[in-house]
Amino acid sequence: MDYGLLSSIIHAILVASTPLVFAGLGALIQERAGVLNLGIEGLMIVGALAGFATALAGYPLLMSVLAAALAGALLASIFAVLVLRLYANPVATGLALTLFGLGLAALAGSQYVGQAAPQVDTWAIPVLHHLPVIGHALFSHDPLVYLSILMAFVIWWFLKKSRAGLILRAVGENHTSAHALGFSVRGIRFLAITSGGALAAIGGSYLTLVQTPLFVEGMTAGRGWIALALVVFASWRPFRVIAGAYLFGSVTILQLHSQAFGISIPAQWLSMLPYIVTIVALVLISARGEKGLAAPGSLGKIFRVSR
Amino acid sequence: MRGLLSKVLAVSAAVLLAACSDSEQTASQATDKKEGQIKAGFIYVGPVSDGGWTYEHNQGRLAVEEAYGDKVVTTFVESVSEGPDAERVLSQMANDGADIIFTTSFGFMNPTIKVAEQFPNVKFEHATGFKRADNVATYSSRFYEGRHVLGLIAGKMTKTNTVGYIASFPIPEVVRGINAAYLAAKSVNPNIQFKVIWVSSWFDPGKEADAAKALIDQGADILMQHTDSPAAMQIAEQRGIYAFGQASDMAAFGPTAQLTAIIDDWSPYYIERVGALIDGQWASTDTWGGFNTGMVALAPYGQAVPQDVREMADAAKLAISEGRLHPFTGPINKQDGSVWLKAGETADDGTLLGMDFYVEGIEGSLPSSN
């Protein structure tokens, strides 16, 4: 095995997986608060456009990412108002959010088609990036790759260790009890939806800022749906979201490499492989029963203040 | 009661939103035709803004408007998926009074034939297919002529002797392109090797970029593509290697990377066919135009292409358009070693249109298309 190639493959896997990590974490934080948001795909593409437009206007990476996050939070707040205040059906509203986001980005993005964003600098980690093989593979990436991993740590700490995280989980597990204890179910869910929307949008912006610095409509190509499946796959745990995203990224990249090596598996099978892996993982997890699934108790249920 | 009401409201809101943002978009210009006008419809597989295949078809549509002014109105539907949905879009277009409909992707073949049976008075034009009827004509371009020139340039300019090829679906059109490019490259560089990745999509920039990276990581220093987005060109630019644009000039995405690009120019054909309909001369024909008709063109050479390579490419282009050179001239064996063309023999159009085999020397096997 050629170590240079191995290193490049791992590098490519991390890049291909990063949008899924952000989007998966964005979906996770909402679902842990009991909100099922099927609008991840729409949030991603709007983030992709907002980040791209900002980068094209000459702003630095940080501003582009913030712009994407803001756009995602704004779009998600529409969903939040519809679902939390107007008691709209979350499934239908989430689907509408996806369609709306795709259409909005296509409309607003038509003027950006055919332009290329400036390349993002890599942040090689001192010392470590000189290591053989893993130096290039793991420690010489763009800042967003590190940020995605950092976000998983932050979310893990928040859910597991902080009081605010405990409250958020309580709202997700049983919103009636949380309400009875005096917590603002709607307020907490609003924050979860907007911050989750911001994360999903950052995931989308990774596509247009780093992976392929161009914008065309529909370029998220179903990644938002994969992110939703990842959360179930990860049984609602942040580190498992990372693991799932990297697994998915690996299958995607390895099937391309196996073709270039001349290994003859029908192309259609290779394209199906990542999705088959997801389905198999879902089956294995649900085979472990309710305990294994560990879905938040109030997930997707409409909360009404009873008087 | 309140619960039911809110559900109804939510669902209707959702449907409303969905309707507003339906991913297919119809042209917004006035599509009602006046008396004596011809209405020309176009259906596209990708978005008009793809910067490649669909973009060039839309340029052709605009050229028709330009050429005939008040005599025609045009309409289009973009991002139509290949399959049953295409039938619905086609029927709707025919019902809305279209006189001629151009269906611009291989996968629209069966829907076109089916809808054409139901609307015998509407003329249909299907791109890159092989099924015709009294009111269905077919047209395509001999892109393989362009691929031949690309192959020559690639063979001369590669340093690693490895060309990476990003392919979409194993249909004759794509297979023909790979074979033509490979044979040409091999003729000037006996050590050439082609690595082919099938991405099973015409348009997925993320996946095309990943495929480009995989090919470069495995040693390719020149990329060719038969997919529609400029993602691979961009990766080539980033990595400091070379690539060929597809369907459209992609120099904006790879100012130093682009060696040249095959440009599809549908305008002459579309203008001719709509003109024939206006004059009442339209008939079901099969058109396959190459360099000689202007339907296949090459973008200006990139700075990296040396003078001797430019001269060789220009000479090949001229020879092809004058009919002195056929990119598929024997001796050529199929991949399994069996003889396809004997020395001096040239391929007939029938075999080329149904091409489902690699030529000898290409590694890997062709994925089955069904």
Boltz contact constraints between the chains, C-beta under 6 A:
constraints:
  - contact:
      token1: [A, 5]
      token2: [B, 217]
      max_distance: 6.0
  - contact:
      token1: [A, 8]
      token2: [B, 217]
      max_distance: 6.0
  - contact:
      token1: [A, 12]
      token2: [B, 213]
      max_distance: 6.0
  - contact:
      token1: [A, 16]
      token2: [B, 210]
      max_distance: 6.0
  - contact:
      token1: [A, 87]
      token2: [B, 6]
      max_distance: 6.0
  - contact:
      token1: [A, 88]
      token2: [B, 10]
      max_distance: 6.0
  - contact:
      token1: [A, 89]
      token2: [B, 7]
      max_distance: 6.0
  - contact:
      token1: [A, 89]
      token2: [B, 10]
      max_distance: 6.0
  - contact:
      token1: [A, 92]
      token2: [B, 10]
      max_distance: 6.0
  - contact:
      token1: [A, 92]
      token2: [B, 11]
      max_distance: 6.0
  - contact:
      token1: [A, 92]
      token2: [B, 14]
      max_distance: 6.0
  - contact:
      token1: [A, 96]
      token2: [B, 14]
      max_distance: 6.0
  - contact:
      token1: [A, 96]
      token2: [B, 17]
      max_distance: 6.0
  - contact:
      token1: [A, 96]
      token2: [B, 18]
      max_distance: 6.0
  - contact:
      token1: [A, 99]
      token2: [B, 18]
      max_distance: 6.0
  - contact:
      token1: [A, 99]
      token2: [B, 21]
      max_distance: 6.0
  - contact:
      token1: [A, 100]
      token2: [B, 17]
      max_distance: 6.0
  - contact:
      token1: [A, 100]
      token2: [B, 21]
      max_distance: 6.0
  - contact:
      token1: [A, 102]
      token2: [B, 23]
      max_distance: 6.0
  - contact:
      token1: [A, 103]
      token2: [B, 21]
      max_distance: 6.0
  - contact:
      token1: [A, 110]
      token2: [B, 49]
      max_distance: 6.0
  - contact:
      token1: [A, 113]
      token2: [B, 49]
      max_distance: 6.0
  - contact:
      token1: [A, 114]
      token2: [B, 51]
      max_distance: 6.0
  - contact:
      token1: [A, 116]
      token2: [B, 253]
      max_distance: 6.0
  - contact:
      token1: [A, 211]
      token2: [B, 206]
      max_distance: 6.0
  - contact:
      token1: [A, 211]
      token2: [B, 209]
      max_distance: 6.0
  - contact:
      token1: [A, 212]
      token2: [B, 205]
      max_distance: 6.0
  - contact:
      token1: [A, 212]
      token2: [B, 206]
      max_distance: 6.0
  - contact:
      token1: [A, 212]
      token2: [B, 209]
      max_distance: 6.0
  - contact:
      token1: [A, 212]
      token2: [B, 231]
      max_distance: 6.0
  - contact:
      token1: [A, 217]
      token2: [B, 47]
      max_distance: 6.0
  - contact:
      token1: [A, 219]
      token2: [B, 205]
      max_distance: 6.0
  - contact:
      token1: [A, 221]
      token2: [B, 204]
      max_distance: 6.0
  - contact:
      token1: [A, 256]
      token2: [B, 197]
      max_distance: 6.0
  - contact:
      token1: [A, 256]
      token2: [B, 210]
      max_distance: 6.0
  - contact:
      token1: [A, 256]
      token2: [B, 211]
      max_distance: 6.0
  - contact:
      token1: [A, 256]
      token2: [B, 214]
      max_distance: 6.0
  - contact:
      token1: [A, 257]
      token2: [B, 214]
      max_distance: 6.0
  - contact:
      token1: [A, 259]
      token2: [B, 197]
      max_distance: 6.0
  - contact:
      token1: [A, 260]
      token2: [B, 195]
      max_distance: 6.0
  - contact:
      token1: [A, 260]
      token2: [B, 197]
      max_distance: 6.0
  - contact:
      token1: [A, 260]
      token2: [B, 214]
      max_distance: 6.0
  - contact:
      token1: [A, 260]
      token2: [B, 215]
      max_distance: 6.0
  - contact:
      token1: [A, 260]
      token2: [B, 218]
      max_distance: 6.0
  - contact:
      token1: [A, 262]
      token2: [B, 363]
      max_distance: 6.0
  - contact:
      token1: [A, 262]
      token2: [B, 364]
      max_distance: 6.0
  - contact:
      token1: [A, 264]
      token2: [B, 364]
      max_distance: 6.0
  - contact:
      token1: [A, 264]
      token2: [B, 365]
      max_distance: 6.0
  - contact:
      token1: [A, 266]
      token2: [B, 367]
      max_distance: 6.0
  - contact:
      token1: [A, 267]
      token2: [B, 198]
      max_distance: 6.0
  - contact:
      token1: [A, 267]
      token2: [B, 200]
      max_distance: 6.0
  - contact:
      token1: [A, 267]
      token2: [B, 367]
      max_distance: 6.0
  - contact:
      token1: [A, 271]
      token2: [B, 200]
      max_distance: 6.0
